[in-house]
Amino acid sequence: MRHPLALTLYLSLTALDGGGPEEALPPPRPEGPLLWAQADGPARLPGLTALAERLAREDGVATLVTLPAASLSALPPAGGTAPAAFAAALSQPPLLRPVPSESAGRIAAFLGYWRPSLLLWAGGALRPALLARSPVPRLLCELPPEGPLVGT
């Protein structure tokens, strides 16, 4: 697939990037289909968490939510995988991880480990290298920040 010149140059530059410090060992990948939901910040968590709970309950689909590292580190710790405000009310909270850097190696390692079935991009802050290097079907959506989904 041919990319525009600007994207081709950007991909070339990110291929040289080491990606920063190594991530901590991720939790085990859940069995079965996995929805990868990328949020542009913590304001999207209520909607994504409601969606994750519903998918787990009705269809047995696990959800991995990625956030920018700065947003993820600012969340209050929880005993599991979701912020404390949501974890107590959920039977199967989504996994929370930092979004991989734009480094080609980090993207390949992330996709190889998690093997998501679908990428749901919630909000803005698009990551060109991540989107261009991901063979996963993608859906861009606008979830209401700070509010539940209708009908949950």
N, C-alpha and C positions, 0 to 999 in steps of 0.2 A: 504494500500500500504506500503510495507516495504522500508525503506530508508537505505542507507549505515550507518554504525556505526558513522562515523564522523558527518554526517548530523543529525542523531538522537540525538547525544550529543549537537550539536549546537542548535537544536530546543528546547531541554530541558532547556538549559541555557537562551535562549531568552524568553521562557515562564515565567521566573522569573523576567525579566526586566520590570520596570514600564514604560519605553518608553520616559522618559524625561518630560519637561513641556507640559501642555495642549496646543493644537493648538487653534487658533482663530476659531470662528464659520465659517464653510465653506459656500460658496454661495449655493443657492438652486440647486438641481440636475436637469438637463434638462430632459424634457420628452423624451421618446423613447430610441432608442439604444444609447449607449455611448461607444466610443473607449477610452480606457485608454492607453496613450502613456507615457512610462517611458523613460526619457532621462538621459544620464550620465553627461550632462552639457549643458550650454547655446549654445554651438556651434551647437547643433542638432536642435535648435528652428526654423531656417529658413525652413528646410525640413519638420519638423512636422507641422509647421504653414501652409505651402502650402498644405500639405495633409489634415489638419483639414478644411481649407477653401473649398477645393474641395469636401470633404465628406459632409460638411454642405450644400453646394450649390446643388450638384447632388443627394444626397441620404438622406438628412435630418438627418445625423448622427452627434451628438455632440461629441466633443473631450475634454478630460481631460488630460492635460500634467502635469506629476509630475517630479520634479527635486530635487536633493539633497538640503537640506535647505540652505546650504552656497551659492550655485549657485543662488537659488531663491532670497535670500536677497541681492545679488549683482546686480540684474537687476534694471534698472531705473524704477521708478514707472510709471504706466499708469493709466488713468482714469477708466479703466475697468479691464480686466482679462489677457491681454497679454502685453508684453513690448511695450513701446511707439513707437519703431521703426516699429512694425508690426501692432499695433492696428488700426492706422488711415486708413490703406489700406484694412482692413478686414471687411466684413459685419457681420461675426459671428466669433470673435476670440476664440481660445481655452481657456478653464479655466486653470489657472496655480495654482498648489498647491505643497507643499512639499511632497516628497515621505514619506510614513509612516515609522516609525522606525521598527526594526526587532522584536519588542515586539508583542507577540501573541495577546494581547488585542487591541493594536493599529491597527494591521492588520485586525482583525475581525471588528472593528468599521469602518475602512476605507472601506472595502469591503461591509459591511452592508449598509453604507450610500450611496455610489456611485453606487453599483450594475453594474459594467462594463460588457459589452458584450464580449469584447476582450481586451487582453493586448498585446500591441505592444512595445517590449523592444528595444530601439534604442541605440546602442553602447554597451559598456561594463559595468563594475561595477555591476555585478550581485549580487542580495541580496538573499541568499539561503533560509532564513526563509520566506520571502515574496513570493518567487516563490513556495516553498513547500506547503505553507498554502493557496494559491490562487486556487480556483476551476475553475477560468476563463481560457478559451482557451488562449494559449500564442503563440506569434510569435516573434522570435529574428531577428532583421534586422540590417543592417549597412547603415544608411543614410549618404549621403555626408555632412561632417561638413562645415558650412559657405557657402552653396550653395543651389540653388533651385533644386527641383526635375525636371527631364527632362519632358517636355511636360505639364508643369503647366501653 
